[in-house]
Amino acid sequence: MDRLPITRTHRKATLAVGLGMFFDIYEVFLAGVLSGVLTTQFHLTKAALAPVLGSTFIGMFLGALVLGRAADRFGRRGAFLLNLGLYSVFSLVGAFSPNAVFLMVSRFLAGIGLGAELPLADTYLTDLLPARRRGRYVAWAYTVSFVGVPFVGFLAHSLFEHTVLGLAGWRWIFIIGALGSIVVFFLRRSLPESPRWLDSMGRTDEAEQITARFEREAVAEGHQLADPSPDDSSAGAEAGTGRTPGTEVSPASSAGPVRTLFRPPYGRRTAMMLVFHLFQTIGYYGFGTMVPLVLAAKGFPVGQSLLFTALTYLGYPVGSALSLPIVERFERKFLIIWAVVGMAAFGLLFGSAHAMAAILIFGFLYTATSNVFSNSYHIYQAEIFPTALRSTAASGTYALSRLATAVMPFVLVPVLNKAGVGALFAVVCAALAIVGINIAVLGPRTTGRRLEAVNQQ
């Protein structure tokens, strides 16, 4: 797989994965833009708003644990289809919520479907793409997905005060998410299973058939394929798959044992990613989901704050696109660290700004920088674990970020209300500092390296 050029199937998989992640991003940032609307619609107090906003993320936490492990046991493709199916159904149900409790339950169930979407995407594309192009194409998938952030911002602004076909505008935002994800479901049905995963499960013949299809496609597109080198087979094989360099053993027949993630060399990496996801959530999602409330605290009316939020959110796809030329040129570990420094600086400047121009400029710069950070770490978190446990590890550690996001409104909203915008961004910057130090001390290098080399014991 590493010696293959990029083919039509690689590009199709990147697009299908990116479109699926679009709806995950859409849902995460939906919480922020709808906070003011739902408070008015259901007459919620600030205390009652937090569990409604957090319910989706609690569902995502459970979904990441369950579906992430399922992808290592039963296959990446099936888990992909299951998560989108669950999300589509319960997002549509949520559109017709008669009260806040019904909405909270439907958002929780939709969250289960989306919980493992991003780490599953990281795992699948990491399995499929050649090492020298892995970072760039994963970044392309995220660039497609992050169009969802300004999309939901402008959609909320456009529908906020309108009724369409007898339904309030906010309900159409859920309906649009459900219908769009159904289209992606059918697009993903034609994707191949991961050959790396099939091989790790002992299904070598199936893995060979899919790999041969990639090879035939590459030749048909005019590429010449070099003969496989010894390193493409047994040498440097991954830990956790039942193979060691230079040794022939029976292939695995199930996902690797979870305890492997807590033994050398993976115990250090697992601990690093658990700390990382606990605190990166505050810096990354804390900004995006709190922006409407921050702008309201600065005195802007809801309609105007939604417009400012949408304009600020343009930085997410722009920043993702800016990462494309650099994720393969620079070590991803250091890209993560420098992006964290930039986020902290722009966050403080945004928090202290009061003029409209300054708010838009620093908000845009924050979101753009945060997506260089996001793309880098999503590539990184899947690279540092072996195939047999890649989805379990990426989803299991990422699940902590979902739980942290669910708890975040209970922490950040009171900080904003009691201590103000400055204190809120001080908390955000402290979390980002912990993220940067954690990666600097514990993170391995991965850029341009074969997965087997990164994960060799």
Helices and strands as residue ranges (DSSP letters): H 8-41, H 46-74, H 76-94, H 100-114, H 117-128, G 131-133, H 134-145, H 148-159, E 163-164, E 167-168, H 169-188, H 195-200, H 204-220, G 230-232, G 258-262, H 266-297, H 302-313, H 315-323, H 332-352, H 356-383, G 387-389, H 390-419, H 421-442, H 451-454
